[in-house]
């Protein structure tokens, strides 16, 4: 989701005031876990609270809002960075600093269902996607072939 710094600031302020926000999902980088058009509910959290496999909302330095899976924390020259990856992406996103993390996903609303990010199904998916790298390759191939058929 493209956003400018003003939109990021507005979303951050809503999160500080209400402690949560609903945002629509766009794209396929978290398919099938999060699908285009789902509504994602995020709550405030500090980056230090993130557990491997959690899905978080953050903004890039270019002003893009991203929801991807937290993979690991890394220290480079005494600076702490957080590494994220989309489930269908083959590589990591750019390293993220503390102040770029906005919140943590707790629910996905898909049609009339509300899916908890803490459900057994979601936790098992997280473990599978992190421990089986070829799964991301397979998903990316599937999405590419699906998009080719639509053309």
Secondary structure, DSSP 8 states (H G I E B T S, - for coil): -B--HHHHHHHHHHHHHHSEEEEE--SSTTTTTS-TT-EEEEE---GGG--TT-EEEEE-TTSBEEEEEEEEEEEETTEEEEEEE-TT-SS----B-GGGEEEEEEEEEETTEEEETTSHHHHHHHHHHHH-HHHHHHHHHHHHHHHHHH-
